[in-house]
């Protein structure tokens, strides 16, 4: 019998940095959001569940899920608006058709080569690469990669200040940490 693999420390560190980045930018941009972390979602017609590394609700879906202890897609709860997939040990590409079918509007996918921001196409036709996030205006793939890279090597207080300053300055250059 084989033991299930636990996420590596790098995987978990990346997930925490990305989640903190999303939260910080949303606060500084006065954008409401609700994190659902790595909640396991199931819907009967999909015949399997899915568990994103991190996921968030924005806009009209926030009020539907805020304060709920359990989310049930079969009972009409919405899927997350935005998910993060960190592909260090196993690829998440097989999840993309499920996310599209559910209507997850944005996916940030990290692999060893960096980030890809994927936006859902009309009619749930799948995803296309996007230059930036629809939920966090002005956050481009280049800034996302730079923030995460800095978050891996910079003292956390300095990194948080840098993220906040960037958002407050109108999303100008990132200051060194």
C-alpha positions in Angstrom: 0.0 0.0 0.0 1.4 3.4 -1.0 1.0 6.5 1.1 -0.6 9.5 -0.5 2.0 12.2 -1.2 1.8 15.3 0.9 2.5 18.6 -0.7 6.1 19.6 -0.5 7.3 22.6 1.6 7.9 24.6 -1.6 4.4 23.9 -2.8 2.9 25.0 0.5 5.2 28.1 0.7 4.2 29.1 -2.8 0.5 28.7 -2.0 0.8 30.8 1.1 2.7 33.6 -0.6 0.1 33.6 -3.5 -2.8 33.7 -1.1 -1.3 36.5 1.0 -0.5 38.4 -2.2 -4.1 38.1 -3.3 -5.4 39.2 0.1 -3.0 42.2 0.3 -3.8 43.4 -3.2 -7.5 43.1 -2.7 -7.4 45.0 0.6 -5.2 47.8 -0.9 -7.5 48.0 -4.0 -10.6 47.9 -1.9 -11.8 44.7 -3.6 -14.0 42.4 -1.5 -13.1 38.7 -1.6 -13.7 35.5 0.3 -11.1 32.8 0.4 -12.1 29.2 0.3 -8.5 27.9 0.6 -8.1 24.4 -0.7 -11.8 23.4 -0.1 -12.8 20.1 -1.7 -15.6 20.6 -4.2 -17.9 17.9 -5.5 -20.7 17.9 -8.0 -22.6 14.7 -8.8 -22.6 15.1 -12.6 -18.8 15.5 -12.6 -18.3 12.1 -11.1 -15.3 13.3 -9.2 -14.3 16.1 -6.9 -11.6 18.7 -7.2 -9.4 20.5 -4.7 -7.6 23.6 -5.9 -4.5 24.6 -4.1 -6.1 28.0 -3.3 -9.4 29.5 -4.4 -11.4 32.7 -4.0 -14.8 34.2 -4.5 -15.3 37.8 -5.8 -18.2 40.0 -6.8 -21.7 38.6 -6.5 -20.7 35.2 -5.3 -19.2 36.5 -2.1 -22.5 37.1 -0.4 -23.7 33.7 -1.3 -20.8 31.9 0.3 -19.7 34.3 3.1 -20.2 32.6 6.5 -21.1 29.2 5.2 -19.4 26.3 6.9 -19.9 24.0 3.9 -20.2 24.6 0.2 -22.4 22.3 -1.9 -22.3 22.7 -5.7 -25.2 20.3 -6.0 -27.3 22.5 -3.8 -26.6 25.6 -5.9 -23.6 27.1 -4.3 -21.3 28.7 -6.9 -17.9 27.4 -7.8 -15.0 29.6 -6.9 -14.4 32.6 -9.2 -10.7 32.1 -9.2 -8.4 29.2 -8.5 -4.6 28.8 -8.1 -2.9 25.6 -9.1 0.7 24.9 -8.2 2.2 22.2 -10.4 5.4 21.1 -8.8 4.9 17.3 -8.5 1.7 16.7 -10.5 0.2 18.7 -13.3 -3.2 20.2 -13.0 -4.0 20.3 -16.7 -6.6 17.6 -16.3 -8.6 19.9 -13.9 -9.0 22.7 -16.5 -11.9 21.1 -18.3 -13.7 20.6 -15.0 -13.1 24.2 -14.0 -14.3 25.4 -17.4 -17.4 23.3 -17.1 -18.2 24.7 -13.7 -17.6 28.3 -14.8 -14.4 29.1 -12.8 -13.6 32.4 -14.4 -9.8 32.6 -13.8 -7.0 30.1 -13.1 -3.5 31.0 -12.1 -1.3 28.0 -12.9 2.3 27.9 -11.6 4.9 25.4 -12.9 8.6 25.4 -12.7 8.6 27.7 -15.7 6.6 30.5 -14.1 2.9 31.5 -14.1 0.2 31.4 -16.7 -3.0 33.4 -16.0 -5.9 31.8 -17.8 -9.2 33.4 -18.4 -12.4 31.5 -19.1 -13.7 31.9 -22.7 -17.3 32.7 -23.5 -19.7 29.8 -23.2 -17.2 27.8 -21.1 -15.2 26.9 -24.2 -12.0 26.5 -22.1 -9.3 28.9 -21.2 -7.0 31.3 -23.0 -3.9 32.9 -21.7 -4.4 36.4 -20.3 -2.0 39.2 -19.8 -3.4 40.0 -16.4 -6.0 39.2 -13.8 -9.6 40.2 -14.3 -10.1 40.3 -10.5 -7.0 42.3 -9.5 -6.7 45.1 -12.0 -3.1 46.0 -13.0 -1.7 42.7 -11.8 0.0 41.3 -14.9 1.8 38.0 -15.1 5.1 39.8 -14.9 4.2 41.5 -11.6 2.7 38.3 -10.3 6.0 36.4 -11.0 8.1 39.2 -9.5 6.0 39.4 -6.3 6.1 35.6 -5.8 9.8 35.5 -6.5 10.4 38.3 -4.1 8.2 36.6 -1.5 10.3 33.5 -1.6 13.6 35.4 -0.8 12.7 38.6 1.0 11.9 39.1 4.7 8.1 38.9 5.0 7.6 42.4 6.6 9.6 44.0 3.8 7.8 42.0 1.2 4.4 42.9 2.6 5.3 46.6 2.7 6.5 46.4 -1.0 3.2 44.8 -2.1 1.2 47.4 -0.3 3.3 50.3 -1.6 2.9 49.1 -5.1 -0.8 48.8 -4.8 -1.1 52.3 -3.1 1.1 54.0 -5.7 -1.2 53.1 -8.4 0.7 49.9 -9.4 4.0 51.5 -10.4 7.4 49.8 -10.2 8.0 47.3 -7.4 10.5 48.6 -4.9 13.3 46.3 -3.8 13.0 44.4 -0.5 
